């Protein structure tokens, strides 16, 4: 059996169930061994997240994958279709942080894949064949994976009062998935709606995209699509979450009251076995994607643009926004908002919080580093702080202050080594200043 992708790109629009926002999603063909990769086209630099169990960051009512500050929620329905229909390689572009819910099932995603037309590629498809049982449990929930020459799911589902108990066992292939699983809609218990709203979830939820269980009654805008629609949707979710293993699996999965958290727990346990069975240490395969775009001409930068330029992350990102970049890109003005919530104030000093001078130095260095990247077109490069000179710390900085950081490039050599000066001001008065030297190095050398 060969790896498969899609022949042509296809686009659909829908509403995100948790944020309530309108989302546009595009599926694009991808080369062999690419896997499933999400690209956030609404964010600066179009950052990508690989669909894998290592990237799972949240499993509350949906499965979220993330890489740093870039995340994609509600991935399970699309992942289910890709697994059920045997699609290995696809690039998923989305203009929001959540995939659309459509009607609460995977039917629309199935239609997109069929419209895009699955095609075989030249390389063989690699399965993971389970060699021994793997089981996980959490309270009254449990999942068991057994060796099996194929892919089969057996599941028992019930509500909190055990009124709607359902059971189904089914071998999964493209035909059975398309006809027996994809159209099953998600469901929720009526009493869980208010707590979910308080959590900031299901802002876009309605009977258009879910079945609601209220006691012994079923609330739905249309008749149930299957008499056992709830357990079929649970199987749909298992098929999607297990595909985060990174390859299709040969196994018989037996589930009792499953959910995304325990699905991820099983996938992680199987992944651990898969890695342990690999004789050589697993090597990360670089995702082949389009070359990075040139840095744009900008007059200011927001936090997301800064995150895509600088390697720094919480709690060490010391620039919140760039307010102004001179036309020749040799000077900029940035800000760092100093709040009492920052972790260094816990010990510097208790009862008398003062921003450490070394962090003011770091803020100036990061601002000058951004300027180096903008000036030198440093896509794929990282500014390395090499030297500090003439450092002066003049005044105390405390919570509530706003550092206004002014940076200027003084000299530039070979488009990769530069010297700069910078100062920090609070209320128009200089509180710190220094000169510094930078070099630009490739990201892979970090």
C-alpha positions as semicolon CSV with decimal commas, in nm:
position;residue;x (nm);y (nm);z (nm)
1;X;0,000;0,000;0,000
2;X;0,135;0,341;-0,099
3;X;0,128;0,673;0,085
4;X;-0,154;0,900;-0,019
5;X;-0,213;1,273;-0,050
6;X;-0,474;1,475;-0,243
7;X;-0,468;1,578;-0,607
8;X;-0,585;1,939;-0,572
9;X;-0,643;2,198;-0,302
10;X;-0,992;2,258;-0,168
11;X;-1,133;2,531;0,058
12;X;-1,433;2,553;0,290
13;X;-1,565;2,807;0,540
14;X;-1,737;2,741;0,870
15;X;-1,782;2,856;1,230
16;X;-1,554;2,765;1,519
17;X;-1,759;2,604;1,795
18;X;-1,554;2,738;2,087
19;X;-1,465;3,092;1,974
20;X;-1,774;3,141;1,755
21;X;-1,559;3,303;1,485
22;X;-1,582;3,237;1,111
23;X;-1,291;3,028;0,984
24;X;-1,158;2,947;0,637
25;X;-0,980;2,616;0,590
26;X;-0,782;2,493;0,289
27;X;-0,643;2,144;0,232
28;X;-0,337;2,131;0,006
29;X;-0,140;1,844;-0,149
30;X;0,186;1,757;0,029
31;X;0,491;1,546;-0,064
32;X;0,575;1,199;0,066
33;X;0,671;1,171;0,434
34;X;0,533;1,521;0,499
35;X;0,260;1,405;0,735
36;X;-0,024;1,631;0,846
37;X;0,089;1,988;0,910
38;X;-0,125;2,286;1,014
39;X;-0,029;2,633;0,889
40;X;-0,173;2,946;1,056
41;X;-0,198;3,187;0,763
42;X;-0,350;3,457;0,987
43;X;-0,027;3,489;1,184
44;X;0,288;3,669;1,082
45;X;0,533;3,432;0,914
46;X;0,260;3,169;0,869
47;X;0,393;2,942;1,147
48;X;0,329;2,568;1,125
49;X;0,238;2,295;1,374
50;X;0,300;1,928;1,303
51;X;0,009;1,702;1,395
52;X;0,168;1,467;1,647
53;X;0,112;1,346;1,999
54;X;0,415;1,552;2,109
55;X;0,236;1,871;2,000
56;X;-0,088;1,803;2,192
57;X;-0,134;2,084;2,443
58;X;-0,500;2,068;2,549
59;X;-0,770;1,799;2,553
60;X;-1,071;1,978;2,706
61;X;-1,371;1,898;2,483
62;X;-1,141;1,889;2,179
63;X;-0,782;1,813;2,082
64;X;-0,545;2,109;2,048
65;X;-0,198;2,094;1,895
66;X;0,053;2,373;1,942
67;X;0,411;2,482;1,890
68;X;0,509;2,771;2,115
69;X;0,245;3,042;2,083
70;X;0,101;2,887;1,767
71;X;-0,193;2,656;1,826
72;X;-0,478;2,489;1,640
73;X;-0,784;2,365;1,826
74;X;-1,057;2,118;1,732
75;X;-0,831;1,902;1,514
76;X;-0,993;1,567;1,582
77;X;-1,265;1,565;1,314
78;X;-1,028;1,644;1,028
79;X;-0,765;1,403;1,164
80;X;-1,035;1,137;1,184
81;X;-1,122;1,178;0,817
82;X;-0,758;1,172;0,710
83;X;-0,698;0,852;0,908
84;X;-1,024;0,689;0,805
85;X;-0,971;0,769;0,437
86;X;-0,603;0,674;0,435
87;X;-0,454;1,022;0,369
88;X;-0,096;1,046;0,496
89;X;0,032;1,378;0,365
90;X;-0,156;1,707;0,358
91;X;-0,095;2,073;0,438
92;X;-0,384;2,234;0,626
93;X;-0,405;2,613;0,605
94;X;-0,639;2,788;0,849
95;X;-0,698;3,157;0,926
96;X;-0,789;3,113;1,293
97;X;-0,684;2,918;1,600
98;X;-0,966;2,664;1,567
99;X;-1,087;2,443;1,285
100;X;-1,453;2,485;1,185
101;X;-1,705;2,253;1,347
102;X;-1,948;2,250;1,049
103;X;-2,246;2,031;1,154
104;X;-2,061;1,866;1,443
105;X;-1,965;1,560;1,242
106;X;-1,679;1,487;1,001
107;X;-1,910;1,481;0,699
108;X;-1,795;1,816;0,553
109;X;-1,430;1,721;0,597
110;X;-1,502;1,394;0,417
111;X;-1,663;1,586;0,130
112;X;-1,355;1,809;0,109
113;X;-1,121;1,511;0,086
114;X;-1,337;1,345;-0,180
115;X;-1,352;1,669;-0,378
116;X;-0,972;1,706;-0,350
117;X;-0,944;1,345;-0,479
118;X;-0,713;1,112;-0,284
119;X;-0,411;1,001;-0,489
120;X;-0,141;0,741;-0,432
121;X;0,223;0,843;-0,407
122;X;0,535;0,646;-0,486
123;X;0,663;0,556;-0,139
124;X;0,513;0,272;0,065
125;X;0,284;0,353;0,353
126;X;0,440;0,268;0,689
127;X;0,210;0,120;0,955
128;X;0,281;0,068;1,321
129;X;0,190;-0,290;1,407
130;X;0,109;-0,328;1,775
131;X;0,292;-0,630;1,917
132;X;0,143;-0,648;2,269
133;X;-0,157;-0,502;2,452
134;X;-0,148;-0,143;2,577
135;X;-0,408;-0,017;2,824
136;X;-0,483;0,312;3,002
137;X;-0,756;0,415;3,243
138;X;-0,890;0,721;3,420
139;X;-1,168;0,665;3,672
140;X;-1,454;0,489;3,492
141;X;-1,293;0,548;3,151
142;X;-1,057;0,301;2,990
143;X;-0,894;0,221;2,656
144;X;-0,723;-0,099;2,549
145;X;-0,523;-0,153;2,229
146;X;-0,475;-0,513;2,114
147;X;-0,262;-0,659;1,832
148;X;-0,474;-0,698;1,520
149;X;-0,409;-0,737;1,148
150;X;-0,611;-0,432;1,049
151;X;-0,774;-0,140;1,226
152;X;-1,080;-0,209;1,440
153;X;-1,257;-0,006;1,709
154;X;-1,495;-0,145;1,969
155;X;-1,657;0,114;2,192
156;X;-1,914;0,148;2,467
157;X;-2,052;0,496;2,530
158;X;-2,295;0,627;2,788
159;X;-2,412;0,953;2,944
160;X;-2,369;1,054;3,308
161;X;-2,694;0,883;3,415
162;X;-2,637;0,572;3,197
163;X;-2,965;0,635;3,014
164;X;-2,822;0,633;2,663
165;X;-2,576;0,342;2,670
166;X;-2,458;0,233;2,324
167;X;-2,210;-0,022;2,191
168;X;-2,053;-0,077;1,850
169;X;-1,764;-0,276;1,704
170;X;-1,646;-0,196;1,350
171;X;-1,349;-0,257;1,121
172;X;-1,230;0,075;0,980
173;X;-1,148;0,118;0,611
174;X;-1,236;0,404;0,371
175;X;-1,574;0,251;0,281
176;X;-1,689;0,176;0,636
177;X;-1,558;0,509;0,761
178;X;-1,736;0,711;0,491
179;X;-2,070;0,532;0,531
180;X;-2,083;0,440;0,900
181;X;-1,873;0,690;1,098
182;X;-1,813;1,027;0,929
183;X;-2,172;1,160;0,960
184;X;-2,205;1,095;1,336
185;X;-2,241;1,429;1,518
186;X;-2,087;1,538;1,844
187;X;-2,309;1,548;2,151
188;X;-2,312;1,709;2,492
189;X;-2,501;1,672;2,818
190;X;-2,742;1,959;2,885
191;X;-2,609;2,014;3,238
192;X;-2,254;2,059;3,101
193;X;-2,342;2,354;2,877
194;X;-2,328;2,628;3,143
195;X;-1,992;2,514;3,291
196;X;-1,845;2,501;2,939
197;X;-1,964;2,855;2,869
198;X;-1,801;2,970;3,194
199;X;-1,476;2,811;3,072
200;X;-1,495;3,024;2,757
201;X;-1,591;2,724;2,543
202;X;-1,873;2,656;2,291
203;X;-1,941;3,026;2,213
204;X;-2,041;2,913;1,864
205;X;-2,233;2,606;1,981
206;X;-2,595;2,540;1,887
207;X;-2,821;2,257;1,774
208;X;-2,681;2,324;1,425
209;X;-2,356;2,155;1,528
210;X;-2,437;1,924;1,818
211;X;-2,686;1,682;1,968
212;X;-2,788;1,765;2,326
213;X;-2,886;1,500;2,579
214;X;-3,131;1,617;2,846
215;X;-3,232;1,334;3,074
216;X;-3,400;1,069;2,862
217;X;-3,460;1,316;2,577
218;X;-3,251;1,390;2,268
219;X;-3,250;1,752;2,146
220;X;-3,158;1,778;1,778
221;X;-3,254;1,992;1,477
222;X;-3,292;1,678;1,267
223;X;-3,361;1,311;1,339
224;X;-3,067;1,108;1,461
225;X;-2,855;0,993;1,169
226;X;-2,795;0,659;1,340
227;X;-2,982;0,503;1,628
228;X;-2,643;0,473;1,802
229;X;-2,502;0,806;1,681
230;X;-2,330;0,886;2,011
231;X;-2,103;0,581;2,016
232;X;-2,025;0,629;1,647
233;X;-1,904;0,981;1,720
234;X;-1,689;0,849;2,005
235;X;-1,532;0,609;1,755
236;X;-1,485;0,902;1,514
237;X;-1,288;1,086;1,782
238;X;-1,074;0,782;1,865
239;X;-0,983;0,744;1,497
240;X;-0,876;1,110;1,483
241;X;-0,682;1,119;1,811
242;X;-0,493;0,793;1,745
243;X;-0,367;0,934;1,413
244;X;-0,153;1,174;1,619
245;X;0,075;0,873;1,651
246;X;0,222;1,001;1,323
247;X;0,142;0,693;1,118
248;X;-0,155;0,456;1,074
249;X;-0,178;0,175;1,326
250;X;-0,271;-0,191;1,300
251;X;-0,459;-0,261;1,622
252;X;-0,797;-0,335;1,777
253;X;-0,889;-0,051;2,011
254;X;-1,148;-0,123;2,280
255;X;-1,292;0,180;2,459
256;X;-1,521;0,231;2,758
257;X;-1,660;0,585;2,786
258;X;-1,364;0,738;2,599
259;X;-1,281;1,107;2,562
260;X;-1,004;1,321;2,419
261;X;-0,791;1,314;2,736
262;X;-0,779;0,936;2,760
263;X;-0,749;0,904;2,380
264;X;-0,433;1,116;2,401
265;X;-0,312;0,910;2,695
266;X;-0,340;0,588;2,492
267;X;-0,175;0,745;2,187
268;X;0,111;0,867;2,404
269;X;0,156;0,522;2,560
270;X;0,164;0,354;2,217
271;X;0,402;0,618;2,088
272;X;0,635;0,539;2,379
273;X;0,639;0,174;2,280
274;X;0,692;0,264;1,915
275;X;0,997;0,473;2,002
276;X;1,132;0,206;2,239
277;X;1,106;-0,057;1,965
278;X;1,309;0,153;1,727
279;X;1,665;0,021;1,735
280;X;1,827;0,348;1,636
281;X;1,749;0,673;1,814
282;X;1,465;0,840;1,625
283;X;1,573;1,135;1,417
284;X;1,354;1,433;1,359
285;X;1,252;1,467;0,998
286;X;1,250;1,827;0,880
287;X;0,917;1,935;0,735
288;X;0,963;2,036;0,378
289;X;0,768;2,352;0,336
290;X;0,777;2,662;0,128
291;X;1,085;2,884;0,183
292;X;1,033;3,159;0,441
293;X;0,905;3,483;0,305
294;X;1,128;3,789;0,309
295;X;1,078;4,016;0,605
296;X;0,826;4,282;0,506
297;X;0,873;4,656;0,509
298;X;0,715;4,756;0,837
299;X;0,678;5,070;1,044
300;X;0,573;4,882;1,359
301;X;0,554;4,524;1,493
302;X;0,293;4,363;1,718
303;X;0,363;4,084;1,967
304;X;0,289;3,801;1,723
305;X;0,529;3,947;1,466
306;X;0,795;3,975;1,736
307;X;0,740;3,612;1,837
308;X;0,804;3,509;1,479
309;X;1,126;3,713;1,463
310;X;1,283;3,640;1,802
311;X;1,354;3,299;1,959
312;X;1,276;3,430;2,310
313;X;0,963;3,316;2,495
314;X;0,801;3,364;2,837
315;X;0,940;3,465;3,080
316;X;1,234;3,607;2,883
317;X;1,071;3,802;2,601
318;X;1,145;4,163;2,698
319;X;0,981;4,356;2,411
320;X;0,602;4,384;2,388
321;X;0,568;4,598;2,079
322;X;0,769;4,799;1,827
323;X;0,603;5,141;1,790
324;X;0,818;5,285;1,514
325;X;1,081;5,173;1,264
326;X;1,268;5,442;1,070
327;X;1,244;5,414;0,692
328;X;1,611;5,321;0,655
329;X;1,568;5,055;0,930
330;X;1,859;5,184;1,136
331;X;1,647;5,306;1,430
332;X;1,339;5,187;1,614
333;X;1,130;5,262;1,921
334;X;0,983;4,974;2,123
335;X;0,805;4,928;2,455
336;X;0,821;4,685;2,744
337;X;0,531;4,704;2,991
338;X;0,653;4,626;3,343
339;X;0,387;4,446;3,549
340;X;0,394;4,312;3,903
341;X;0,301;3,966;3,770
342;X;0,649;3,906;3,627
343;X;0,827;3,617;3,803
344;X;1,149;3,802;3,891
345;X;0,960;4,036;4,126
346;X;0,899;3,743;4,364
347;X;1,258;3,761;4,481
348;X;1,379;4,102;4,355
349;X;1,292;4,227;4,611
350;X;1,009;4,097;4,838
351;X;0,800;4,394;4,945
352;X;0,999;4,632;4,725
353;X;0,983;4,502;4,365
354;X;1,252;4,643;4,134
355;X;1,320;4,538;3,777
356;X;1,672;4,388;3,760
357;X;1,912;4,599;3,558
358;X;2,024;4,291;3,366
359;X;1,669;4,257;3,227
360;X;1,679;4,618;3,108
361;X;2,001;4,525;2,928
362;X;1,823;4,225;2,777
363;X;1,532;4,444;2,662
364;X;1,771;4,677;2,483
365;X;1,954;4,381;2,328
366;X;1,632;4,226;2,200
367;X;1,516;4,556;2,051
368;X;1,849;4,601;1,875
369;X;1,834;4,238;1,759
370;X;1,498;4,301;1,594
371;X;1,650;4,602;1,420
372;X;1,939;4,385;1,292
373;X;1,693;4,133;1,147
374;X;1,485;4,401;0,976
375;X;1,791;4,575;0,834
376;X;1,972;4,263;0,711
377;X;1,671;4,066;0,586
378;X;1,757;3,798;0,840
379;X;1,488;3,538;0,765
380;X;1,601;3,203;0,906
381;X;1,859;3,380;1,126
382;X;1,888;3,464;1,494
383;X;2,061;3,772;1,644
384;X;2,330;3,664;1,892
385;X;2,420;3,922;2,158
386;X;2,804;3,925;2,156
387;X;2,923;4,219;2,365
388;X;2,804;4,502;2,591
389;X;2,990;4,828;2,654
390;X;2,930;5,159;2,833
391;X;2,644;5,010;3,036
392;X;2,476;5,262;3,264
393;X;2,186;5,194;3,503
394;X;2,062;5,534;3,613
395;X;1,720;5,496;3,778
396;X;1,503;5,231;3,943
397;X;1,226;5,069;3,734
398;X;0,922;4,937;3,922
399;X;0,589;4,766;3,839
400;X;0,356;4,996;3,647
401;X;0,637;5,163;3,454
402;X;0,657;5,141;3,077
403;X;1,005;5,110;2,930
404;X;1,037;5,299;2,603
405;X;1,336;5,141;2,427
406;X;1,523;5,338;2,160
407;X;1,774;5,138;1,954
408;X;2,006;5,249;1,674
409;X;2,244;5,059;1,446
410;X;2,587;5,228;1,444
411;X;2,792;5,004;1,213
412;X;2,724;4,701;0,995
413;X;2,980;4,459;0,851
414;X;2,918;4,187;0,590
415;X;2,545;4,214;0,661
416;X;2,587;3,990;0,966
417;X;2,795;4,173;1,230
418;X;2,677;4,503;1,372
419;X;2,718;4,745;1,658
420;X;2,429;4,933;1,812
421;X;2,339;5,172;2,090
422;X;2,020;5,174;2,294
423;X;1,856;5,336;2,593
424;X;1,547;5,280;2,805
425;X;1,326;5,566;2,915
426;X;1,047;5,594;3,171
427;X;0,830;5,907;3,150
428;X;1,079;6,060;2,907
429;X;1,381;6,014;3,135
430;X;1,668;5,778;3,057
431;X;1,687;5,495;3,312
432;X;1,951;5,280;3,139
433;X;2,171;5,278;2,829
434;X;2,449;5,082;2,659
435;X;2,640;5,005;2,339
436;X;2,649;4,647;2,209
437;X;2,770;4,414;1,934
438;X;2,564;4,154;1,745
439;X;2,616;3,875;1,498
440;X;2,347;3,695;1,295
441;X;2,366;3,316;1,294
442;X;2,147;3,052;1,120
443;X;1,859;2,919;1,335
444;X;1,987;2,562;1,306
445;X;2,313;2,662;1,478
446;X;2,136;2,746;1,803
